[in-house]
Amino acid sequence: MVRIISNERLQRILSHFEFIEARLNEGVNQSDLVSLSKEYAELKPVCELIEKFRKITNELSEARELANDPEFKNIATDEASKLKSSLDTLEKELHVALLPRDDNDRRPVLLELRAGTGGDEAALFVSDLLRMYERYAEISGWKRDLISQTNSQLGGIKEVVLSISGENVFSRLKFESGVHRVQRVPETESGGRVHTSAATVAVLPTAEEVDVDIPTSDIRVDTMRASGAGGQHVNTTDSAVRITHLPTGIVVISSEKSQHQNRAKAMEVLRTRLYDLNRCSLETERADSRRKQVGTGDRSERIRTYNFPQGRITDHRINYTIYKLEQFLGGELDEMINKLIADDQAKQIAEFDDC
């Protein structure tokens, strides 16, 4: 059962919001203005929710008191029941609103898809996943930018890296990281047997230059002939850029037409991967101390199965199944993503109640 939020905690939030509002009204320097305005924007909807919660709490108390009067008992009891239901809903919303914010939620992401076990069939599955995420990005109004792509011989994709930017991209996609498994009959299978293949998905919040400092001495930059996505520009110019981060051994390649753009993109990818290493390390520490099981960046376990014969998608972390495989692969991911977010929020609330 969710613990009732104390009036003292709600009052502290309201008082802090009033303090920020007063600071903004009296005028502050530019650096303080940016940070205070951001905090004000984040706290305003929470404070509106608190005020609504308090208003309904008072109305419920009045209705219950009125129910003691025989003349108004039936009407007041009915009203109290409705107010109690509204209050329960509001309390759940408040618990979610008061959860600690993930600073990465508003960031763009690098989406990395790689074929796993299953050979050519796994590469074809990566193609399916790429179309799925591109369609979801389009539905969500996000911008997509291809960083690199390596194709297989049968028309699949061995590996692809995509940049996605827009509103709350990481918050919507962060639970997609992990091993995705597909069960279907390959076109080349004459016996009609179902094969199982896998692909890995990594969703990394994009790092900015201020997040990660990379000394020039830590990297080696090589240029080579670009093959381009889908095989364009083959052997036309030495424009592709490969950057090796010497301390970690991380290698990043960008292979579009412009060498200057490739270097910039490769550095962005490298910063993001280094940022993710540090982020996942911190997440693992938090997981150990707070028993957090979702969103740790652990990509070693199977998280979802796409079963074509049965037309279903099952997410094993929340044991949730959707029988809309075609629509799901067409980018209709919101139902599953909303379930994953709700599950994560419920676990966080339970953890804070246990503390």
LUMPAVO-401321 format. One record per residue (C-alpha): residue number from 1; chain; x, y, z. Coordinates in steps of 0.001 Angstrom, whole numbers. Example, Ala and Ser with C-alpha at 12.3 -4.5 7.8 and 13.67 -1.06 7.14 Angstrom:
<vexlums>
(vexlum 1,'A',(12300,-4500,7800))
(vexlum 2,'A',(13670,-1060,7140))
</vexlums>
This chain:
<vexlums>
(vexlum 1,'A',(0,0,0))
(vexlum 2,'A',(1279,3477,-929))
(vexlum 3,'A',(2183,5623,2055))
(vexlum 4,'A',(216,8859,2517))
(vexlum 5,'A',(2215,11938,1594))
(vexlum 6,'A',(2782,14107,4671))
(vexlum 7,'A',(1428,17658,4827))
(vexlum 8,'A',(4873,18795,5976))
(vexlum 9,'A',(6473,17547,2763))
(vexlum 10,'A',(3811,19174,598))
(vexlum 11,'A',(4204,22460,2467))
(vexlum 12,'A',(7995,22409,1978))
(vexlum 13,'A',(7489,22048,-1773))
(vexlum 14,'A',(4970,24911,-1874))
(vexlum 15,'A',(7228,27148,218))
(vexlum 16,'A',(10198,26439,-2034))
(vexlum 17,'A',(8095,27221,-5100))
(vexlum 18,'A',(7010,30542,-3567))
(vexlum 19,'A',(10669,31343,-2815))
(vexlum 20,'A',(11668,30708,-6441))
(vexlum 21,'A',(8721,32789,-7681))
(vexlum 22,'A',(9765,35679,-5442))
(vexlum 23,'A',(13384,35471,-6638))
(vexlum 24,'A',(12271,35616,-10261))
(vexlum 25,'A',(9989,38586,-9597))
(vexlum 26,'A',(12723,40594,-7876))
(vexlum 27,'A',(15173,40028,-10744))
(vexlum 28,'A',(18271,37827,-10907))
(vexlum 29,'A',(21388,37547,-13067))
(vexlum 30,'A',(21300,35591,-16327))
(vexlum 31,'A',(22829,32353,-15017))
(vexlum 32,'A',(20444,32236,-12031))
(vexlum 33,'A',(17536,33158,-14303))
(vexlum 34,'A',(18063,30081,-16462))
(vexlum 35,'A',(18324,27628,-13563))
(vexlum 36,'A',(15501,29197,-11531))
(vexlum 37,'A',(13192,29377,-14562))
(vexlum 38,'A',(13790,25708,-15262))
(vexlum 39,'A',(13056,24729,-11660))
(vexlum 40,'A',(9978,26983,-11634))
(vexlum 41,'A',(8618,25317,-14791))
(vexlum 42,'A',(9162,21854,-13310))
(vexlum 43,'A',(7596,22684,-9937))
(vexlum 44,'A',(4567,24627,-11180))
(vexlum 45,'A',(2468,21620,-12322))
(vexlum 46,'A',(3443,19770,-9114))
(vexlum 47,'A',(2279,22691,-6963))
(vexlum 48,'A',(-967,22947,-8913))
(vexlum 49,'A',(-1511,19257,-8178))
(vexlum 50,'A',(-772,19819,-4479))
(vexlum 51,'A',(-3265,22695,-4295))
(vexlum 52,'A',(-5925,20548,-5969))
(vexlum 53,'A',(-5115,17683,-3596))
(vexlum 54,'A',(-5497,19943,-559))
(vexlum 55,'A',(-8762,21422,-1882))
(vexlum 56,'A',(-10355,17997,-2359))
(vexlum 57,'A',(-9010,16837,1028))
(vexlum 58,'A',(-10821,19742,2701))
(vexlum 59,'A',(-14003,19103,715))
(vexlum 60,'A',(-13902,15428,1729))
(vexlum 61,'A',(-13546,16379,5385))
(vexlum 62,'A',(-16540,18723,5112))
(vexlum 63,'A',(-18651,16069,3340))
(vexlum 64,'A',(-17890,13484,6026))
(vexlum 65,'A',(-18797,15951,8750))
(vexlum 66,'A',(-22037,16807,6957))
(vexlum 67,'A',(-22862,13090,6709))
(vexlum 68,'A',(-23347,13103,10485))
(vexlum 69,'A',(-26428,15231,9962))
(vexlum 70,'A',(-29405,12862,9337))
(vexlum 71,'A',(-31000,15421,6989))
(vexlum 72,'A',(-28009,15453,4611))
(vexlum 73,'A',(-26560,11990,5312))
(vexlum 74,'A',(-27396,10325,1962))
(vexlum 75,'A',(-26281,13237,-221))
(vexlum 76,'A',(-23123,13862,1815))
(vexlum 77,'A',(-22184,10173,1917))
(vexlum 78,'A',(-22507,9917,-1852))
(vexlum 79,'A',(-20443,13090,-2304))
(vexlum 80,'A',(-17787,11821,119))
(vexlum 81,'A',(-17478,8592,-1868))
(vexlum 82,'A',(-16865,10519,-5107))
(vexlum 83,'A',(-14362,12834,-3438))
(vexlum 84,'A',(-12487,9874,-1895))
(vexlum 85,'A',(-12148,8279,-5335))
(vexlum 86,'A',(-10827,11549,-6794))
(vexlum 87,'A',(-8436,11945,-3870))
(vexlum 88,'A',(-7019,8423,-4351))
(vexlum 89,'A',(-6353,9175,-8021))
(vexlum 90,'A',(-4739,12511,-7188))
(vexlum 91,'A',(-2537,10907,-4546))
(vexlum 92,'A',(-1196,8418,-7086))
(vexlum 93,'A',(-476,11290,-9488))
(vexlum 94,'A',(1297,13173,-6710))
(vexlum 95,'A',(3505,10207,-5856))
(vexlum 96,'A',(4586,10020,-9504))
(vexlum 97,'A',(5085,13794,-9749))
(vexlum 98,'A',(7295,13772,-6649))
(vexlum 99,'A',(9629,11040,-7872))
(vexlum 100,'A',(13237,12186,-8496))
(vexlum 101,'A',(13742,13412,-12047))
(vexlum 102,'A',(16118,11615,-14393))
(vexlum 103,'A',(18248,14441,-15775))
(vexlum 104,'A',(18685,12484,-18998))
(vexlum 105,'A',(14970,12161,-19788))
(vexlum 106,'A',(14845,15279,-21966))
(vexlum 107,'A',(18002,14438,-23919))
(vexlum 108,'A',(18223,13226,-27520))
(vexlum 109,'A',(19511,9672,-27921))
(vexlum 110,'A',(21785,7485,-29945))
(vexlum 111,'A',(19875,4348,-30918))
(vexlum 112,'A',(22218,1435,-31671))
(vexlum 113,'A',(20881,-1801,-33178))
(vexlum 114,'A',(23094,-4861,-33732))
(vexlum 115,'A',(22400,-8336,-35065))
(vexlum 116,'A',(22990,-11066,-32494))
(vexlum 117,'A',(22571,-14825,-32706))
(vexlum 118,'A',(20865,-16022,-35846))
(vexlum 119,'A',(23117,-14859,-38684))
(vexlum 120,'A',(21282,-13420,-41689))
(vexlum 121,'A',(17887,-13815,-40012))
(vexlum 122,'A',(19111,-11682,-37098))
(vexlum 123,'A',(20266,-9018,-39565))
(vexlum 124,'A',(16814,-9027,-41194))
(vexlum 125,'A',(15291,-8605,-37738))
(vexlum 126,'A',(17490,-5531,-37172))
(vexlum 127,'A',(15969,-4100,-40371))
(vexlum 128,'A',(12500,-4678,-38913))
(vexlum 129,'A',(13449,-3007,-35628))
(vexlum 130,'A',(14994,-39,-37437))
(vexlum 131,'A',(11782,538,-39420))
(vexlum 132,'A',(9775,147,-36209))
(vexlum 133,'A',(11747,2786,-34315))
(vexlum 134,'A',(11896,5128,-37304))
(vexlum 135,'A',(8128,4909,-37638))
(vexlum 136,'A',(7677,5525,-33891))
(vexlum 137,'A',(9972,8553,-34141))
(vexlum 138,'A',(7910,9847,-37062))
(vexlum 139,'A',(4641,9361,-35141))
(vexlum 140,'A',(6179,11160,-32135))
(vexlum 141,'A',(7376,14089,-34239))
(vexlum 142,'A',(11052,13411,-33566))
(vexlum 143,'A',(13951,14101,-35919))
(vexlum 144,'A',(16125,11187,-37117))
(vexlum 145,'A',(19678,11253,-38411))
(vexlum 146,'A',(21591,8189,-39628))
(vexlum 147,'A',(25113,8005,-38186))
(vexlum 148,'A',(26351,4685,-39606))
(vexlum 149,'A',(25005,1466,-41078))
(vexlum 150,'A',(26529,-1870,-42061))
(vexlum 151,'A',(24380,-4079,-44286))
(vexlum 152,'A',(24326,-7868,-44607))
(vexlum 153,'A',(24489,-9741,-47902))
(vexlum 154,'A',(20801,-10720,-47885))
(vexlum 155,'A',(19432,-7220,-47415))
(vexlum 156,'A',(19478,-7115,-43641))
(vexlum 157,'A',(21466,-4831,-41348))
(vexlum 158,'A',(24352,-6021,-39212))
(vexlum 159,'A',(24647,-2775,-37293))
(vexlum 160,'A',(23092,690,-37411))
(vexlum 161,'A',(23471,3818,-35289))
(vexlum 162,'A',(20743,6451,-35399))
(vexlum 163,'A',(20497,9839,-33718))
(vexlum 164,'A',(16985,10780,-32552))
(vexlum 165,'A',(16099,14204,-31152))
(vexlum 166,'A',(12857,15755,-29974))
(vexlum 167,'A',(10737,16123,-26854))
(vexlum 168,'A',(11417,13615,-24051))
(vexlum 169,'A',(13087,11100,-26391))
(vexlum 170,'A',(15173,9290,-23771))
(vexlum 171,'A',(12289,9123,-21283))
(vexlum 172,'A',(10193,7265,-23885))
(vexlum 173,'A',(12888,4983,-25304))
(vexlum 174,'A',(15177,4173,-22367))
(vexlum 175,'A',(13470,878,-21525))
(vexlum 176,'A',(14111,-434,-25054))
(vexlum 177,'A',(17744,-1247,-24199))
(vexlum 178,'A',(18345,-4978,-24095))
(vexlum 179,'A',(18164,-8183,-26122))
(vexlum 180,'A',(15148,-8444,-28428))
(vexlum 181,'A',(14306,-11967,-29604))
(vexlum 182,'A',(12331,-12940,-32717))
(vexlum 183,'A',(10627,-16282,-33418))
(vexlum 184,'A',(9508,-16837,-37014))
(vexlum 185,'A',(9868,-19043,-40088))
(vexlum 186,'A',(12605,-17613,-42354))
(vexlum 187,'A',(11790,-17267,-46067))
(vexlum 188,'A',(14684,-19624,-46809))
(vexlum 189,'A',(13278,-22319,-44504))
(vexlum 190,'A',(11656,-24977,-46702))
(vexlum 191,'A',(10514,-27151,-43781))
(vexlum 192,'A',(8440,-24449,-42145))
(vexlum 193,'A',(10379,-24612,-38889))
(vexlum 194,'A',(10348,-21647,-36522))
(vexlum 195,'A',(13807,-20155,-35955))
(vexlum 196,'A',(14866,-17990,-33024))
(vexlum 197,'A',(17175,-15022,-33613))
(vexlum 198,'A',(18154,-12007,-31562))
(vexlum 199,'A',(19266,-8403,-31836))
(vexlum 200,'A',(20593,-5992,-29231))
(vexlum 201,'A',(19210,-2510,-28755))
(vexlum 202,'A',(21096,233,-26924))
(vexlum 203,'A',(19506,3602,-26170))
(vexlum 204,'A',(22098,6126,-25013))
(vexlum 205,'A',(21304,9697,-23865))
(vexlum 206,'A',(23345,12017,-26057))
(vexlum 207,'A',(26225,13710,-24257))
(vexlum 208,'A',(27241,17319,-24772))
(vexlum 209,'A',(30793,18647,-24785))
(vexlum 210,'A',(30404,19930,-21224))
(vexlum 211,'A',(29456,16424,-20027))
(vexlum 212,'A',(32626,14640,-21133))
(vexlum 213,'A',(36112,16049,-21533))
(vexlum 214,'A',(38156,14093,-24089))
(vexlum 215,'A',(41791,15201,-24300))
(vexlum 216,'A',(43247,15132,-27809))
(vexlum 217,'A',(45987,12828,-26535))
(vexlum 218,'A',(43338,10196,-25685))
(vexlum 219,'A',(42122,9720,-29251))
(vexlum 220,'A',(43496,8518,-32597))
(vexlum 221,'A',(41747,9761,-35758))
(vexlum 222,'A',(41982,7805,-39017))
(vexlum 223,'A',(40382,8556,-42380))
(vexlum 224,'A',(39338,5908,-44895))
(vexlum 225,'A',(37189,5413,-47948))
(vexlum 226,'A',(33502,5821,-47214))
(vexlum 227,'A',(31025,3105,-48067))
(vexlum 228,'A',(27983,5080,-46919))
(vexlum 229,'A',(24651,3783,-45771))
(vexlum 230,'A',(23256,1311,-48233))
(vexlum 231,'A',(26425,1265,-50281))
(vexlum 232,'A',(26384,4812,-51703))
(vexlum 233,'A',(29589,6742,-52404))
(vexlum 234,'A',(31668,3564,-52499))
(vexlum 235,'A',(35380,4246,-53110))
(vexlum 236,'A',(34769,7851,-54061))
(vexlum 237,'A',(36721,9743,-51395))
(vexlum 238,'A',(38674,9291,-48160))
(vexlum 239,'A',(35886,10968,-46162))
(vexlum 240,'A',(34986,8353,-43562))
(vexlum 241,'A',(36372,8980,-40084))
(vexlum 242,'A',(37321,6396,-37478))
(vexlum 243,'A',(38087,7616,-33957))
(vexlum 244,'A',(39681,5314,-31399))
(vexlum 245,'A',(39505,6216,-27720))
(vexlum 246,'A',(42821,4879,-26476))
(vexlum 247,'A',(42065,4531,-22725))
(vexlum 248,'A',(38912,2416,-23290))
(vexlum 249,'A',(39484,974,-26764))
(vexlum 250,'A',(36097,2306,-27967))
(vexlum 251,'A',(36057,2691,-31765))
(vexlum 252,'A',(33569,4957,-33565))
(vexlum 253,'A',(33083,5259,-37330))
(vexlum 254,'A',(31064,7819,-39293))
(vexlum 255,'A',(30923,7435,-43065))
(vexlum 256,'A',(28821,10099,-44747))
(vexlum 257,'A',(30069,12413,-47549))
(vexlum 258,'A',(31694,15196,-45527))
(vexlum 259,'A',(34861,14420,-43583))
(vexlum 260,'A',(34274,17452,-41354))
(vexlum 261,'A',(30739,16321,-40515))
(vexlum 262,'A',(31941,12771,-39979))
(vexlum 263,'A',(34503,13890,-37417))
(vexlum 264,'A',(31870,15918,-35560))
(vexlum 265,'A',(29391,13029,-35598))
(vexlum 266,'A',(32025,10505,-34519))
(vexlum 267,'A',(33062,12730,-31601))
(vexlum 268,'A',(29407,13062,-30585))
(vexlum 269,'A',(29001,9284,-30600))
(vexlum 270,'A',(32233,8810,-28645))
(vexlum 271,'A',(31203,11361,-26008))
(vexlum 272,'A',(27823,9653,-25691))
(vexlum 273,'A',(29333,6182,-25239))
(vexlum 274,'A',(31780,7437,-22618))
(vexlum 275,'A',(28959,9298,-20867))
(vexlum 276,'A',(26882,6111,-20942))
(vexlum 277,'A',(29706,4097,-19382))
(vexlum 278,'A',(29762,6475,-16441))
(vexlum 279,'A',(25948,6681,-16266))
(vexlum 280,'A',(25529,2897,-16220))
(vexlum 281,'A',(28211,2575,-13563))
(vexlum 282,'A',(26320,5019,-11347))
(vexlum 283,'A',(23014,3274,-12108))
(vexlum 284,'A',(24514,-63,-11080))
(vexlum 285,'A',(25650,1409,-7776))
(vexlum 286,'A',(22158,2791,-7156))
(vexlum 287,'A',(20632,-544,-8120))
(vexlum 288,'A',(22772,-2371,-5588))
(vexlum 289,'A',(21906,48,-2816))
(vexlum 290,'A',(18216,547,-3604))
(vexlum 291,'A',(17377,-2836,-5252))
(vexlum 292,'A',(16448,-1126,-8492))
(vexlum 293,'A',(15849,-3696,-11233))
(vexlum 294,'A',(14648,-1618,-14217))
(vexlum 295,'A',(16605,935,-16203))
(vexlum 296,'A',(20065,-79,-15040))
(vexlum 297,'A',(21426,-291,-18584))
(vexlum 298,'A',(21884,-4057,-18314))
(vexlum 299,'A',(21701,-5270,-21910))
(vexlum 300,'A',(22697,-8867,-21276))
(vexlum 301,'A',(19230,-10290,-20620))
(vexlum 302,'A',(16393,-10966,-23028))
(vexlum 303,'A',(13766,-8290,-22507))
(vexlum 304,'A',(11227,-8921,-25271))
(vexlum 305,'A',(10083,-11634,-27696))
(vexlum 306,'A',(8423,-11039,-31057))
(vexlum 307,'A',(6547,-14233,-31966))
(vexlum 308,'A',(5346,-14148,-35588))
(vexlum 309,'A',(3368,-17452,-35677))
(vexlum 310,'A',(1228,-16281,-32746))
(vexlum 311,'A',(1252,-12587,-33709))
(vexlum 312,'A',(2333,-11504,-30227))
(vexlum 313,'A',(4929,-9390,-28490))
(vexlum 314,'A',(5818,-10225,-24879))
(vexlum 315,'A',(7912,-8017,-22620))
(vexlum 316,'A',(9443,-10371,-20064))
(vexlum 317,'A',(10322,-7674,-17517))
(vexlum 318,'A',(6674,-6884,-16816))
(vexlum 319,'A',(5168,-10120,-18196))
(vexlum 320,'A',(2945,-8133,-20567))
(vexlum 321,'A',(1769,-9410,-23969))
(vexlum 322,'A',(235,-7560,-26908))
(vexlum 323,'A',(-1393,-9448,-29788))
(vexlum 324,'A',(-806,-6721,-32371))
(vexlum 325,'A',(2503,-7687,-33915))
(vexlum 326,'A',(1987,-5968,-37273))
(vexlum 327,'A',(865,-2702,-35674))
(vexlum 328,'A',(3671,-2859,-33116))
(vexlum 329,'A',(6319,-3266,-35815))
(vexlum 330,'A',(4576,-396,-37591))
(vexlum 331,'A',(5560,1926,-34756))
(vexlum 332,'A',(2599,1639,-32376))
(vexlum 333,'A',(4755,1281,-29252))
(vexlum 334,'A',(2972,3587,-26822))
(vexlum 335,'A',(912,907,-25090))
(vexlum 336,'A',(4012,-1126,-24190))
(vexlum 337,'A',(6141,1908,-23349))
(vexlum 338,'A',(3429,3333,-21075))
(vexlum 339,'A',(3230,-7,-19224))
(vexlum 340,'A',(7017,-50,-18732))
(vexlum 341,'A',(7039,3527,-17444))
(vexlum 342,'A',(4153,2823,-15043))
(vexlum 343,'A',(5924,-294,-13745))
(vexlum 344,'A',(9143,1639,-13151))
(vexlum 345,'A',(7266,4411,-11334))
(vexlum 346,'A',(5489,1888,-9116))
(vexlum 347,'A',(8814,300,-8155))
(vexlum 348,'A',(10349,3675,-7372))
(vexlum 349,'A',(7385,4627,-5186))
(vexlum 350,'A',(7638,1307,-3326))
(vexlum 351,'A',(11368,1828,-2787))
(vexlum 352,'A',(10880,5285,-1325))
(vexlum 353,'A',(8117,3999,940))
(vexlum 354,'A',(10516,1302,2205))
(vexlum 355,'A',(13255,3830,2963))
</vexlums>
